[in-house]
């Protein structure tokens, strides 16, 4: 085999500034919190009006019979 030296570019990382690292960390935290808040609010949709059982309970009970007029 030949004398091939493979250069791994992943291992050759530039040193980033402290400000850049903190900014990326803060941005990642904001995205994580926003994702959790949106996931917590993504429950089943609620109906705008009351449930049919609540509507029946709210209506007054009329005696069954011919309507007087």
Predicted model as a PDB file, atoms N, CA, C, CB and O in Angstrom, pLDDT in the B-factor column:
MODEL        1                                                                  
ATOM      1  N   UNK A   1       0.837  -1.179   0.000  1.00 54.00           N  
ATOM      2  CA  UNK A   1       0.000   0.000   0.000  1.00 54.00           C  
ATOM      3  C   UNK A   1       0.888   1.250   0.000  1.00 54.00           C  
ATOM      4  CB  UNK A   1      -0.955  -0.006   1.220  1.00 54.00           C  
ATOM      5  O   UNK A   1       2.081   1.179   0.294  1.00 54.00           O  
ATOM      6  N   UNK A   2       0.309   2.346  -0.321  1.00 57.00           N  
ATOM      7  CA  UNK A   2       1.082   3.572  -0.386  1.00 57.00           C  
ATOM      8  C   UNK A   2       1.112   4.303   0.952  1.00 57.00           C  
ATOM      9  CB  UNK A   2       0.521   4.479  -1.455  1.00 57.00           C  
ATOM     10  O   UNK A   2       0.398   3.958   1.893  1.00 57.00           O  
ATOM     11  N   UNK A   3       1.951   5.307   0.999  1.00 61.00           N  
ATOM     12  CA  UNK A   3       2.010   6.151   2.195  1.00 61.00           C  
ATOM     13  C   UNK A   3       1.008   7.287   2.058  1.00 61.00           C  
ATOM     14  CB  UNK A   3       3.445   6.709   2.418  1.00 61.00           C  
ATOM     15  O   UNK A   3       1.367   8.399   1.670  1.00 61.00           O  
ATOM     16  N   UNK A   4      -0.254   7.002   2.377  1.00 59.00           N  
ATOM     17  CA  UNK A   4      -1.294   8.028   2.290  1.00 59.00           C  
ATOM     18  C   UNK A   4      -1.595   8.528   3.700  1.00 59.00           C  
ATOM     19  CB  UNK A   4      -2.590   7.472   1.601  1.00 59.00           C  
ATOM     20  O   UNK A   4      -1.873   7.751   4.614  1.00 59.00           O  
ATOM     21  N   UNK A   5      -1.534   9.802   3.838  1.00 63.00           N  
ATOM     22  CA  UNK A   5      -1.930  10.391   5.120  1.00 63.00           C  
ATOM     23  C   UNK A   5      -3.270  11.065   4.908  1.00 63.00           C  
ATOM     24  CB  UNK A   5      -0.853  11.411   5.659  1.00 63.00           C  
ATOM     25  O   UNK A   5      -3.405  12.003   4.122  1.00 63.00           O  
ATOM     26  N   UNK A   6      -4.252  10.563   5.629  1.00 58.00           N  
ATOM     27  CA  UNK A   6      -5.588  11.141   5.507  1.00 58.00           C  
ATOM     28  C   UNK A   6      -5.719  12.284   6.493  1.00 58.00           C  
ATOM     29  CB  UNK A   6      -6.688  10.075   5.750  1.00 58.00           C  
ATOM     30  O   UNK A   6      -5.384  12.157   7.671  1.00 58.00           O  
ATOM     31  N   UNK A   7      -6.200  13.371   6.002  1.00 59.00           N  
ATOM     32  CA  UNK A   7      -6.384  14.538   6.858  1.00 59.00           C  
ATOM     33  C   UNK A   7      -7.844  14.604   7.271  1.00 59.00           C  
ATOM     34  CB  UNK A   7      -5.947  15.849   6.136  1.00 59.00           C  
ATOM     35  O   UNK A   7      -8.734  14.766   6.437  1.00 59.00           O  
ATOM     36  N   UNK A   8      -8.071  14.480   8.540  1.00 56.00           N  
ATOM     37  CA  UNK A   8      -9.440  14.529   9.064  1.00 56.00           C  
ATOM     38  C   UNK A   8      -9.770  15.978   9.374  1.00 56.00           C  
ATOM     39  CB  UNK A   8      -9.605  13.627  10.340  1.00 56.00           C  
ATOM     40  O   UNK A   8      -9.248  16.543  10.336  1.00 56.00           O  
ATOM     41  N   UNK A   9     -10.635  16.586   8.565  1.00 58.00           N  
ATOM     42  CA  UNK A   9     -10.943  17.998   8.747  1.00 58.00           C  
ATOM     43  C   UNK A   9     -11.865  18.235   9.927  1.00 58.00           C  
ATOM     44  CB  UNK A   9     -11.565  18.557   7.496  1.00 58.00           C  
ATOM     45  O   UNK A   9     -11.966  19.360  10.418  1.00 58.00           O  
ATOM     46  N   UNK A  10     -12.541  17.192  10.389  1.00 60.00           N  
ATOM     47  CA  UNK A  10     -13.429  17.358  11.534  1.00 60.00           C  
ATOM     48  C   UNK A  10     -12.615  17.645  12.786  1.00 60.00           C  
ATOM     49  CB  UNK A  10     -14.303  16.107  11.734  1.00 60.00           C  
ATOM     50  O   UNK A  10     -13.045  18.410  13.649  1.00 60.00           O  
ATOM     51  N   UNK A  11     -11.450  17.040  12.885  1.00 59.00           N  
ATOM     52  CA  UNK A  11     -10.617  17.209  14.064  1.00 59.00           C  
ATOM     53  C   UNK A  11      -9.903  18.560  14.066  1.00 59.00           C  
ATOM     54  CB  UNK A  11      -9.603  16.086  14.148  1.00 59.00           C  
ATOM     55  O   UNK A  11      -9.401  18.983  15.107  1.00 59.00           O  
ATOM     56  N   UNK A  12      -9.846  19.238  12.932  1.00 61.00           N  
ATOM     57  CA  UNK A  12      -9.166  20.519  12.845  1.00 61.00           C  
ATOM     58  C   UNK A  12     -10.210  21.621  12.972  1.00 61.00           C  
ATOM     59  CB  UNK A  12      -8.364  20.648  11.510  1.00 61.00           C  
ATOM     60  O   UNK A  12     -10.615  22.220  11.976  1.00 61.00           O  
ATOM     61  N   UNK A  13     -10.637  21.881  14.185  1.00 69.00           N  
ATOM     62  CA  UNK A  13     -11.653  22.900  14.417  1.00 69.00           C  
ATOM     63  C   UNK A  13     -11.007  24.206  14.845  1.00 69.00           C  
ATOM     64  CB  UNK A  13     -12.657  22.433  15.474  1.00 69.00           C  
ATOM     65  O   UNK A  13     -10.009  24.224  15.565  1.00 69.00           O  
ATOM     66  N   UNK A  14     -11.595  25.287  14.387  1.00 77.00           N  
ATOM     67  CA  UNK A  14     -11.112  26.595  14.817  1.00 77.00           C  
ATOM     68  C   UNK A  14     -11.579  26.880  16.228  1.00 77.00           C  
ATOM     69  CB  UNK A  14     -11.590  27.699  13.862  1.00 77.00           C  
ATOM     70  O   UNK A  14     -12.635  26.410  16.650  1.00 77.00           O  
ATOM     71  N   UNK A  15     -10.811  27.630  16.936  1.00 82.00           N  
ATOM     72  CA  UNK A  15     -11.197  28.044  18.276  1.00 82.00           C  
ATOM     73  C   UNK A  15     -12.196  29.189  18.138  1.00 82.00           C  
ATOM     74  CB  UNK A  15      -9.950  28.470  19.127  1.00 82.00           C  
ATOM     75  O   UNK A  15     -11.885  30.218  17.538  1.00 82.00           O  
ATOM     76  N   UNK A  16     -13.388  29.014  18.691  1.00 83.00           N  
ATOM     77  CA  UNK A  16     -14.392  30.071  18.599  1.00 83.00           C  
ATOM     78  C   UNK A  16     -14.291  30.965  19.831  1.00 83.00           C  
ATOM     79  CB  UNK A  16     -15.825  29.472  18.467  1.00 83.00           C  
ATOM     80  O   UNK A  16     -13.793  30.555  20.880  1.00 83.00           O  
ATOM     81  N   UNK A  17     -14.768  32.174  19.681  1.00 92.00           N  
ATOM     82  CA  UNK A  17     -14.702  33.104  20.801  1.00 92.00           C  
ATOM     83  C   UNK A  17     -15.727  32.725  21.867  1.00 92.00           C  
ATOM     84  CB  UNK A  17     -14.935  34.546  20.320  1.00 92.00           C  
ATOM     85  O   UNK A  17     -16.714  32.043  21.590  1.00 92.00           O  
ATOM     86  N   UNK A  18     -15.478  33.167  23.053  1.00 93.00           N  
ATOM     87  CA  UNK A  18     -16.392  32.878  24.162  1.00 93.00           C  
ATOM     88  C   UNK A  18     -17.758  33.489  23.907  1.00 93.00           C  
ATOM     89  CB  UNK A  18     -15.821  33.402  25.485  1.00 93.00           C  
ATOM     90  O   UNK A  18     -18.781  32.881  24.221  1.00 93.00           O  
ATOM     91  N   UNK A  19     -17.781  34.676  23.346  1.00 95.00           N  
ATOM     92  CA  UNK A  19     -19.047  35.346  23.055  1.00 95.00           C  
ATOM     93  C   UNK A  19     -19.861  34.552  22.042  1.00 95.00           C  
ATOM     94  CB  UNK A  19     -18.797  36.766  22.534  1.00 95.00           C  
ATOM     95  O   UNK A  19     -21.076  34.419  22.187  1.00 95.00           O  
ATOM     96  N   UNK A  20     -19.203  34.029  21.028  1.00 93.00           N  
ATOM     97  CA  UNK A  20     -19.912  33.242  20.010  1.00 93.00           C  
ATOM     98  C   UNK A  20     -20.470  31.956  20.609  1.00 93.00           C  
ATOM     99  CB  UNK A  20     -18.975  32.912  18.833  1.00 93.00           C  
ATOM    100  O   UNK A  20     -21.583  31.546  20.279  1.00 93.00           O  
ATOM    101  N   UNK A  21     -19.697  31.321  21.488  1.00 94.00           N  
ATOM    102  CA  UNK A  21     -20.187  30.083  22.110  1.00 94.00           C  
ATOM    103  C   UNK A  21     -21.379  30.364  23.009  1.00 94.00           C  
ATOM    104  CB  UNK A  21     -19.071  29.402  22.917  1.00 94.00           C  
ATOM    105  O   UNK A  21     -22.357  29.617  22.986  1.00 94.00           O  
ATOM    106  N   UNK A  22     -21.316  31.426  23.800  1.00 96.00           N  
ATOM    107  CA  UNK A  22     -22.445  31.772  24.668  1.00 96.00           C  
ATOM    108  C   UNK A  22     -23.674  32.171  23.845  1.00 96.00           C  
ATOM    109  CB  UNK A  22     -22.055  32.915  25.621  1.00 96.00           C  
ATOM    110  O   UNK A  22     -24.803  31.841  24.209  1.00 96.00           O  
ATOM    111  N   UNK A  23     -23.450  32.878  22.742  1.00 96.00           N  
ATOM    112  CA  UNK A  23     -24.575  33.286  21.891  1.00 96.00           C  
ATOM    113  C   UNK A  23     -25.253  32.068  21.282  1.00 96.00           C  
ATOM    114  CB  UNK A  23     -24.099  34.240  20.776  1.00 96.00           C  
ATOM    115  O   UNK A  23     -26.481  32.003  21.231  1.00 96.00           O  
ATOM    116  N   UNK A  24     -24.467  31.104  20.821  1.00 96.00           N  
ATOM    117  CA  UNK A  24     -25.059  29.884  20.268  1.00 96.00           C  
ATOM    118  C   UNK A  24     -25.784  29.092  21.338  1.00 96.00           C  
ATOM    119  CB  UNK A  24     -23.988  29.017  19.618  1.00 96.00           C  
ATOM    120  O   UNK A  24     -26.861  28.548  21.092  1.00 96.00           O  
ATOM    121  N   UNK A  25     -25.201  29.024  22.523  1.00 97.00           N  
ATOM    122  CA  UNK A  25     -25.855  28.311  23.623  1.00 97.00           C  
ATOM    123  C   UNK A  25     -27.157  28.972  24.035  1.00 97.00           C  
ATOM    124  CB  UNK A  25     -24.928  28.227  24.818  1.00 97.00           C  
ATOM    125  O   UNK A  25     -28.149  28.294  24.304  1.00 97.00           O  
ATOM    126  N   UNK A  26     -27.151  30.298  24.083  1.00 98.00           N  
ATOM    127  CA  UNK A  26     -28.371  31.029  24.443  1.00 98.00           C  
ATOM    128  C   UNK A  26     -29.440  30.847  23.379  1.00 98.00           C  
ATOM    129  CB  UNK A  26     -28.069  32.524  24.637  1.00 98.00           C  
ATOM    130  O   UNK A  26     -30.613  30.661  23.701  1.00 98.00           O  
ATOM    131  N   UNK A  27     -29.044  30.899  22.116  1.00 98.00           N  
ATOM    132  CA  UNK A  27     -30.010  30.700  21.027  1.00 98.00           C  
ATOM    133  C   UNK A  27     -30.594  29.292  21.079  1.00 98.00           C  
ATOM    134  CB  UNK A  27     -29.344  30.950  19.655  1.00 98.00           C  
ATOM    135  O   UNK A  27     -31.791  29.107  20.856  1.00 98.00           O  
ATOM    136  N   UNK A  28     -29.767  28.312  21.367  1.00 98.00           N  
ATOM    137  CA  UNK A  28     -30.262  26.935  21.467  1.00 98.00           C  
ATOM    138  C   UNK A  28     -31.230  26.792  22.644  1.00 98.00           C  
ATOM    139  CB  UNK A  28     -29.084  25.947  21.623  1.00 98.00           C  
ATOM    140  O   UNK A  28     -32.219  26.067  22.544  1.00 98.00           O  
ATOM    141  N   UNK A  29     -30.954  27.475  23.752  1.00 98.00           N  
ATOM    142  CA  UNK A  29     -31.856  27.423  24.902  1.00 98.00           C  
ATOM    143  C   UNK A  29     -33.199  28.067  24.583  1.00 98.00           C  
ATOM    144  CB  UNK A  29     -31.220  28.114  26.107  1.00 98.00           C  
ATOM    145  O   UNK A  29     -34.244  27.554  24.983  1.00 98.00           O  
ATOM    146  N   UNK A  30     -33.177  29.179  23.871  1.00 98.00           N  
ATOM    147  CA  UNK A  30     -34.420  29.854  23.493  1.00 98.00           C  
ATOM    148  C   UNK A  30     -35.250  28.954  22.573  1.00 98.00           C  
ATOM    149  CB  UNK A  30     -34.117  31.206  22.797  1.00 98.00           C  
ATOM    150  O   UNK A  30     -36.466  28.854  22.731  1.00 98.00           O  
ATOM    151  N   UNK A  31     -34.595  28.309  21.622  1.00 98.00           N  
ATOM    152  CA  UNK A  31     -35.310  27.400  20.719  1.00 98.00           C  
ATOM    153  C   UNK A  31     -35.887  26.226  21.499  1.00 98.00           C  
ATOM    154  CB  UNK A  31     -34.373  26.890  19.601  1.00 98.00           C  
ATOM    155  O   UNK A  31     -37.011  25.801  21.231  1.00 98.00           O  
ATOM    156  N   UNK A  32     -35.139  25.698  22.454  1.00 97.00           N  
ATOM    157  CA  UNK A  32     -35.626  24.563  23.246  1.00 97.00           C  
ATOM    158  C   UNK A  32     -36.837  24.951  24.079  1.00 97.00           C  
ATOM    159  CB  UNK A  32     -34.517  24.031  24.157  1.00 97.00           C  
ATOM    160  O   UNK A  32     -37.807  24.197  24.150  1.00 97.00           O  
ATOM    161  N   UNK A  33     -36.792  26.121  24.712  1.00 97.00           N  
ATOM    162  CA  UNK A  33     -37.924  26.564  25.532  1.00 97.00           C  
ATOM    163  C   UNK A  33     -39.141  26.822  24.658  1.00 97.00           C  
ATOM    164  CB  UNK A  33     -37.559  27.835  26.326  1.00 97.00           C  
ATOM    165  O   UNK A  33     -40.253  26.440  25.020  1.00 97.00           O  
ATOM    166  N   UNK A  34     -38.946  27.461  23.518  1.00 96.00           N  
ATOM    167  CA  UNK A  34     -40.069  27.725  22.620  1.00 96.00           C  
ATOM    168  C   UNK A  34     -40.690  26.421  22.127  1.00 96.00           C  
ATOM    169  CB  UNK A  34     -39.613  28.578  21.427  1.00 96.00           C  
ATOM    170  O   UNK A  34     -41.912  26.319  22.019  1.00 96.00           O  
ATOM    171  N   UNK A  35     -39.863  25.431  21.830  1.00 95.00           N  
ATOM    172  CA  UNK A  35     -40.369  24.138  21.381  1.00 95.00           C  
ATOM    173  C   UNK A  35     -41.180  23.471  22.474  1.00 95.00           C  
ATOM    174  CB  UNK A  35     -39.219  23.230  20.950  1.00 95.00           C  
ATOM    175  O   UNK A  35     -42.241  22.912  22.196  1.00 95.00           O  
ATOM    176  N   UNK A  36     -40.703  23.518  23.720  1.00 94.00           N  
ATOM    177  CA  UNK A  36     -41.438  22.911  24.825  1.00 94.00           C  
ATOM    178  C   UNK A  36     -42.758  23.615  25.084  1.00 94.00           C  
ATOM    179  CB  UNK A  36     -40.597  22.924  26.081  1.00 94.00           C  
ATOM    180  O   UNK A  36     -43.760  22.960  25.371  1.00 94.00           O  
ATOM    181  N   UNK A  37     -42.776  24.940  24.989  1.00 93.00           N  
ATOM    182  CA  UNK A  37     -44.014  25.697  25.207  1.00 93.00           C  
ATOM    183  C   UNK A  37     -45.027  25.366  24.121  1.00 93.00           C  
ATOM    184  CB  UNK A  37     -43.733  27.219  25.233  1.00 93.00           C  
ATOM    185  O   UNK A  37     -46.205  25.157  24.409  1.00 93.00           O  
ATOM    186  N   UNK A  38     -44.573  25.319  22.876  1.00 92.00           N  
ATOM    187  CA  UNK A  38     -45.486  24.990  21.781  1.00 92.00           C  
ATOM    188  C   UNK A  38     -46.001  23.558  21.902  1.00 92.00           C  
ATOM    189  CB  UNK A  38     -44.790  25.186  20.431  1.00 92.00           C  
ATOM    190  O   UNK A  38     -47.165  23.293  21.606  1.00 92.00           O  
ATOM    191  N   UNK A  39     -45.153  22.647  22.329  1.00 90.00           N  
ATOM    192  CA  UNK A  39     -45.587  21.257  22.481  1.00 90.00           C  
ATOM    193  C   UNK A  39     -46.587  21.124  23.636  1.00 90.00           C  
ATOM    194  CB  UNK A  39     -44.368  20.337  22.720  1.00 90.00           C  
ATOM    195  O   UNK A  39     -47.517  20.321  23.562  1.00 90.00           O  
ATOM    196  N   UNK A  40     -46.398  21.898  24.685  1.00 89.00           N  
ATOM    197  CA  UNK A  40     -47.323  21.834  25.822  1.00 89.00           C  
ATOM    198  C   UNK A  40     -48.686  22.391  25.451  1.00 89.00           C  
ATOM    199  CB  UNK A  40     -46.756  22.599  27.019  1.00 89.00           C  
ATOM    200  O   UNK A  40     -49.702  21.935  25.975  1.00 89.00           O  
ATOM    201  N   UNK A  41     -48.725  23.372  24.554  1.00 87.00           N  
ATOM    202  CA  UNK A  41     -49.993  23.976  24.157  1.00 87.00           C  
ATOM    203  C   UNK A  41     -50.665  23.237  23.010  1.00 87.00           C  
ATOM    204  CB  UNK A  41     -49.774  25.412  23.768  1.00 87.00           C  
ATOM    205  O   UNK A  41     -51.769  23.608  22.612  1.00 87.00           O  
ATOM    206  N   UNK A  42     -50.042  22.219  22.477  1.00 83.00           N  
ATOM    207  CA  UNK A  42     -50.588  21.503  21.326  1.00 83.00           C  
ATOM    208  C   UNK A  42     -51.478  20.356  21.776  1.00 83.00           C  
ATOM    209  CB  UNK A  42     -49.460  20.977  20.435  1.00 83.00           C  
ATOM    210  O   UNK A  42     -51.344  19.235  21.284  1.00 83.00           O  
ATOM    211  N   UNK A  43     -52.377  20.624  22.700  1.00 77.00           N  
ATOM    212  CA  UNK A  43     -53.307  19.607  23.169  1.00 77.00           C  
ATOM    213  C   UNK A  43     -54.518  19.544  22.269  1.00 77.00           C  
ATOM    214  CB  UNK A  43     -53.730  19.882  24.607  1.00 77.00           C  
ATOM    215  O   UNK A  43     -54.568  20.216  21.240  1.00 77.00           O  
ATOM    216  N   UNK A  44     -55.501  18.734  22.653  1.00 72.00           N  
ATOM    217  CA  UNK A  44     -56.723  18.668  21.850  1.00 72.00           C  
ATOM    218  C   UNK A  44     -57.451  20.001  21.844  1.00 72.00           C  
ATOM    219  CB  UNK A  44     -57.649  17.573  22.374  1.00 72.00           C  
ATOM    220  O   UNK A  44     -57.453  20.722  22.842  1.00 72.00           O  
ATOM    221  N   UNK A  45     -58.063  20.322  20.724  1.00 69.00           N  
ATOM    222  CA  UNK A  45     -58.779  21.592  20.590  1.00 69.00           C  
ATOM    223  C   UNK A  45     -60.044  21.565  21.432  1.00 69.00           C  
ATOM    224  CB  UNK A  45     -59.123  21.877  19.112  1.00 69.00           C  
ATOM    225  O   UNK A  45     -60.740  20.551  21.497  1.00 69.00           O  
ATOM    226  N   UNK A  46     -60.331  22.677  22.068  1.00 71.00           N  
ATOM    227  CA  UNK A  46     -61.544  22.793  22.876  1.00 71.00           C  
ATOM    228  C   UNK A  46     -62.639  23.437  22.043  1.00 71.00           C  
ATOM    229  CB  UNK A  46     -61.281  23.615  24.167  1.00 71.00           C  
ATOM    230  O   UNK A  46     -62.368  24.291  21.199  1.00 71.00           O  
ATOM    231  N   UNK A  47     -63.873  23.025  22.282  1.00 67.00           N  
ATOM    232  CA  UNK A  47     -65.011  23.607  21.565  1.00 67.00           C  
ATOM    233  C   UNK A  47     -65.236  25.026  22.065  1.00 67.00           C  
ATOM    234  CB  UNK A  47     -66.298  22.745  21.752  1.00 67.00           C  
ATOM    235  O   UNK A  47     -64.977  25.332  23.229  1.00 67.00           O  
ATOM    236  N   UNK A  48     -65.721  25.889  21.176  1.00 73.00           N  
ATOM    237  CA  UNK A  48     -65.953  27.284  21.547  1.00 73.00           C  
ATOM    238  C   UNK A  48     -67.137  27.405  22.502  1.00 73.00           C  
ATOM    239  CB  UNK A  48     -66.196  28.137  20.294  1.00 73.00           C  
ATOM    240  O   UNK A  48     -67.097  28.206  23.436  1.00 73.00           O  
ATOM    241  N   UNK A  49     -68.187  26.620  22.279  1.00 68.00           N  
ATOM    242  CA  UNK A  49     -69.383  26.698  23.121  1.00 68.00           C  
ATOM    243  C   UNK A  49     -69.375  25.622  24.192  1.00 68.00           C  
ATOM    244  CB  UNK A  49     -70.643  26.575  22.271  1.00 68.00           C  
ATOM    245  O   UNK A  49     -68.466  24.794  24.252  1.00 68.00           O  
ATOM    246  N   UNK A  50     -70.396  25.642  25.034  1.00 65.00           N  
ATOM    247  CA  UNK A  50     -70.468  24.601  26.071  1.00 65.00           C  
ATOM    248  C   UNK A  50     -70.799  23.254  25.454  1.00 65.00           C  
ATOM    249  CB  UNK A  50     -71.519  24.965  27.138  1.00 65.00           C  
ATOM    250  O   UNK A  50     -71.279  23.174  24.323  1.00 65.00           O  
ATOM    251  N   UNK A  51     -70.539  22.206  26.203  1.00 64.00           N  
ATOM    252  CA  UNK A  51     -70.841  20.850  25.750  1.00 64.00           C  
ATOM    253  C   UNK A  51     -72.354  20.667  25.665  1.00 64.00           C  
ATOM    254  CB  UNK A  51     -70.214  19.795  26.702  1.00 64.00           C  
ATOM    255  O   UNK A  51     -73.089  21.356  26.372  1.00 64.00           O  
ATOM    256  N   UNK A  52     -72.836  19.766  24.826  1.00 63.00           N  
ATOM    257  CA  UNK A  52     -74.283  19.554  24.708  1.00 63.00           C  
ATOM    258  C   UNK A  52     -74.936  19.201  26.042  1.00 63.00           C  
ATOM    259  CB  UNK A  52     -74.563  18.456  23.702  1.00 63.00           C  
ATOM    260  O   UNK A  52     -76.072  19.608  26.286  1.00 63.00           O  
ATOM    261  N   UNK A  53     -74.259  18.462  26.903  1.00 66.00           N  
ATOM    262  CA  UNK A  53     -74.820  18.124  28.213  1.00 66.00           C  
ATOM    263  C   UNK A  53     -74.996  19.390  29.051  1.00 66.00           C  
ATOM    264  CB  UNK A  53     -73.913  17.108  28.951  1.00 66.00           C  
ATOM    265  O   UNK A  53     -75.968  19.521  29.795  1.00 66.00           O  
ATOM    266  N   UNK A  54     -74.050  20.314  28.925  1.00 61.00           N  
ATOM    267  CA  UNK A  54     -74.165  21.565  29.671  1.00 61.00           C  
ATOM    268  C   UNK A  54     -75.299  22.422  29.122  1.00 61.00           C  
ATOM    269  CB  UNK A  54     -72.845  22.343  29.621  1.00 61.00           C  
ATOM    270  O   UNK A  54     -75.970  23.113  29.889  1.00 61.00           O  
ATOM    271  N   UNK A  55     -75.528  22.392  27.817  1.00 59.00           N  
ATOM    272  CA  UNK A  55     -76.618  23.163  27.218  1.00 59.00           C  
ATOM    273  C   UNK A  55     -77.967  22.644  27.713  1.00 59.00           C  
ATOM    274  CB  UNK A  55     -76.550  23.097  25.674  1.00 59.00           C  
ATOM    275  O   UNK A  55     -78.859  23.431  28.028  1.00 59.00           O  
ATOM    276  N   UNK A  56     -78.116  21.322  27.781  1.00 62.00           N  
ATOM    277  CA  UNK A  56     -79.380  20.751  28.254  1.00 62.00           C  
ATOM    278  C   UNK A  56     -79.623  21.103  29.715  1.00 62.00           C  
ATOM    279  CB  UNK A  56     -79.382  19.229  28.073  1.00 62.00           C  
ATOM    280  O   UNK A  56     -80.763  21.346  30.113  1.00 62.00           O  
ATOM    281  N   UNK A  57     -78.572  21.132  30.510  1.00 62.00           N  
ATOM    282  CA  UNK A  57     -78.724  21.448  31.925  1.00 62.00           C  
ATOM    283  C   UNK A  57     -79.063  22.923  32.122  1.00 62.00           C  
ATOM    284  CB  UNK A  57     -77.445  21.093  32.690  1.00 62.00           C  
ATOM    285  O   UNK A  57     -79.731  23.281  33.093  1.00 62.00           O  
ATOM    286  N   UNK A  58     -78.608  23.781  31.210  1.00 62.00           N  
ATOM    287  CA  UNK A  58     -78.855  25.211  31.352  1.00 62.00           C  
ATOM    288  C   UNK A  58     -80.259  25.601  30.903  1.00 62.00           C  
ATOM    289  CB  UNK A  58     -77.830  25.994  30.560  1.00 62.00           C  
ATOM    290  O   UNK A  58     -80.766  26.638  31.330  1.00 62.00           O  
ATOM    291  N   UNK A  59     -80.908  24.791  30.046  1.00 64.00           N  
ATOM    292  CA  UNK A  59     -82.249  25.127  29.567  1.00 64.00           C  
ATOM    293  C   UNK A  59     -83.281  24.746  30.627  1.00 64.00           C  
ATOM    294  CB  UNK A  59     -82.555  24.408  28.222  1.00 64.00           C  
ATOM    295  O   UNK A  59     -83.166  23.693  31.255  1.00 64.00           O  
ATOM    296  N   UNK A  60     -84.298  25.609  30.829  1.00 62.00           N  
ATOM    297  CA  UNK A  60     -85.334  25.270  31.811  1.00 62.00           C  
ATOM    298  C   UNK A  60     -86.181  24.103  31.309  1.00 62.00           C  
ATOM    299  CB  UNK A  60     -86.231  26.495  32.104  1.00 62.00           C  
ATOM    300  O   UNK A  60     -86.429  23.963  30.112  1.00 62.00           O  
ATOM    301  N   UNK A  61     -86.608  23.289  32.233  1.00 62.00           N  
ATOM    302  CA  UNK A  61     -87.434  22.125  31.890  1.00 62.00           C  
ATOM    303  C   UNK A  61     -88.877  22.568  31.720  1.00 62.00           C  
ATOM    304  CB  UNK A  61     -87.326  21.018  32.977  1.00 62.00           C  
ATOM    305  O   UNK A  61     -89.442  23.169  32.635  1.00 62.00           O  
ATOM    306  N   UNK A  62     -89.494  22.287  30.566  1.00 61.00           N  
ATOM    307  CA  UNK A  62     -90.882  22.612  30.301  1.00 61.00           C  
ATOM    308  C   UNK A  62     -91.725  21.355  30.468  1.00 61.00           C  
ATOM    309  CB  UNK A  62     -91.053  23.213  28.884  1.00 61.00           C  
ATOM    310  O   UNK A  62     -91.277  20.253  30.151  1.00 61.00           O  
ATOM    311  N   UNK A  63     -92.911  21.519  30.952  1.00 60.00           N  
ATOM    312  CA  UNK A  63     -93.819  20.385  31.084  1.00 60.00           C  
ATOM    313  C   UNK A  63     -94.252  19.948  29.696  1.00 60.00           C  
ATOM    314  CB  UNK A  63     -95.052  20.744  31.964  1.00 60.00           C  
ATOM    315  O   UNK A  63     -94.519  20.781  28.830  1.00 60.00           O  
ATOM    316  N   UNK A  64     -94.320  18.663  29.492  1.00 61.00           N  
ATOM    317  CA  UNK A  64     -94.744  18.147  28.195  1.00 61.00           C  
ATOM    318  C   UNK A  64     -96.234  18.349  28.041  1.00 61.00           C  
ATOM    319  CB  UNK A  64     -94.379  16.657  28.039  1.00 61.00           C  
ATOM    320  O   UNK A  64     -97.001  18.002  28.938  1.00 61.00           O  
ATOM    321  N   UNK A  65     -96.646  18.890  26.948  1.00 59.00           N  
ATOM    322  CA  UNK A  65     -98.051  19.112  26.709  1.00 59.00           C  
ATOM    323  C   UNK A  65     -98.238  20.075  25.562  1.00 59.00           C  
ATOM    324  CB  UNK A  65     -98.735  19.630  27.959  1.00 59.00           C  
ATOM    325  O   UNK A  65     -97.264  20.563  24.989  1.00 59.00           O  
ATOM    326  N   UNK A  66     -99.474  20.351  25.226  1.00 63.00           N  
ATOM    327  CA  UNK A  66     -99.719  21.290  24.104  1.00 63.00           C  
ATOM    328  C   UNK A  66     -99.286  22.681  24.479  1.00 63.00           C  
ATOM    329  CB  UNK A  66    -101.206  21.301  23.699  1.00 63.00           C  
ATOM    330  O   UNK A  66     -99.416  23.110  25.626  1.00 63.00           O  
ATOM    331  N   UNK A  67     -98.774  23.369  23.501  1.00 63.00           N  
ATOM    332  CA  UNK A  67     -98.317  24.730  23.731  1.00 63.00           C  
ATOM    333  C   UNK A  67     -99.524  25.655  23.840  1.00 63.00           C  
ATOM    334  CB  UNK A  67     -97.368  25.193  22.601  1.00 63.00           C  
ATOM    335  O   UNK A  67    -100.392  25.665  22.967  1.00 63.00           O  
ATOM    336  N   UNK A  68     -99.567  26.419  24.903  1.00 58.00           N  
ATOM    337  CA  UNK A  68    -100.684  27.361  25.066  1.00 58.00           C  
ATOM    338  C   UNK A  68    -100.323  28.650  24.374  1.00 58.00           C  
ATOM    339  CB  UNK A  68    -101.012  27.614  26.570  1.00 58.00           C  
ATOM    340  O   UNK A  68     -99.177  29.099  24.393  1.00 58.00           O  
ATOM    341  N   UNK A  69    -101.353  29.243  23.752  1.00 53.00           N  
ATOM    342  CA  UNK A  69    -100.978  30.410  23.025  1.00 53.00           C  
ATOM    343  C   UNK A  69    -101.952  31.429  23.038  1.00 53.00           C  
ATOM    344  CB  UNK A  69    -100.678  30.111  21.720  1.00 53.00           C  
ATOM    345  O   UNK A  69    -101.746  32.488  22.445  1.00 53.00           O  
TER     346      UNK A  69                                                      
ENDMDL                                                                          
END                                                                             
